């Protein structure tokens, strides 16, 4: 037999000894243990290495391990100790009035498998820049809703219609009272209806804004608002609710992208706010209304350096009531348009006693 054949035969015998194939290899001559069937012994890497070494036969004389009476060492380090998972932290408690930012979300709203399209994210964030204006928009769930697992009830729509000089940007914000069935969907649908109507008439609207036809604008936008707001109130307000409990709102901004046109048109109905940040201070531009005439309409001429703010009641209320909060917000947004993350950070500033949803739309003029 050649040397190569002898070596191959030895290797074949070694594999049969190791895995128990072919001839019987459990006798003393082979130095391997008898196979006793399934075992409860731990099946670890160390055990497999020791088993392989036992199958190869007794260690040769003169090895330090054998001379010292110790078990042969393996070339592999022992497996690392299993890490103990950290203890689960308790769920945070209800939101507090401590200064800082609104707490992070805790509980997700309950979902219906048949109406998953009704789910809305905790936070929406959008932005754009056209001509002389920069737009930032954010809508986020209030601290109370985040803790209780209630959905966000503010709805936000940002849309661009038309091209060239007739490009028109619409921002719509709708709000509805908590605890009413279907109110969340009603707010989103109200924004959608306004958006569809504006989109179909964007060329005419852009021309009316550019040529300052305010009477035509007021008449047309009042009809649009009446249909959308009436549907929102009908679906979002409980029958027999007191007037002060009727917090449904639909508020919109029309922003021409034409750099030659500086007119910004606000219209809508319901609670919220329209402010202008000029020379470091806030100006309240909210038009006065009556119960018989709830329609809101106000064109405003923008000036370089102005910031126009449209917001839901969740932001308008602390801005009117807390001078410290108003000053902090003016400082955050008074140095020019922030990035999306900076805008959201300022919108999340916590105010004592105010835990509603917040929606803010900022327009910076250059």
Buried (B, 14 or more C-beta within 10 A) or exposed (E): EEEEEEEEEEEEBBEBBBEBEEEEBBEEEBBBEEEEEEEEEEEEEEEEBBBBBBBEEEBEEEEEEBEEEEEBEBEEEEEEEEEEEEEEEEEEEEBEEEEEEBBEBBEEBEEEEEEEEBEBEBBBBBBBEBBBBBBBBBBBBBBBBBBBEBBBBBBBBBBBBBEEBBBBBBBBBBBBBBEBEEBBBBBBBBBBBBBEBBBEBBBBBBBBBBEEBBEBBBEBBBEBBEEBBBBBBEBBBEEEEEEEEBBBBBBBBBBBBBEEBBBBBBBBBBBBBBBBBBEEEBBEBBEEEEEEEBBBBBBBEBEEEBBBBBBBBBBBBBBBEBEEBBBBBBEBBBEEBBEBEBBBBBBBBBBEEBBBBBBBBBBBBB
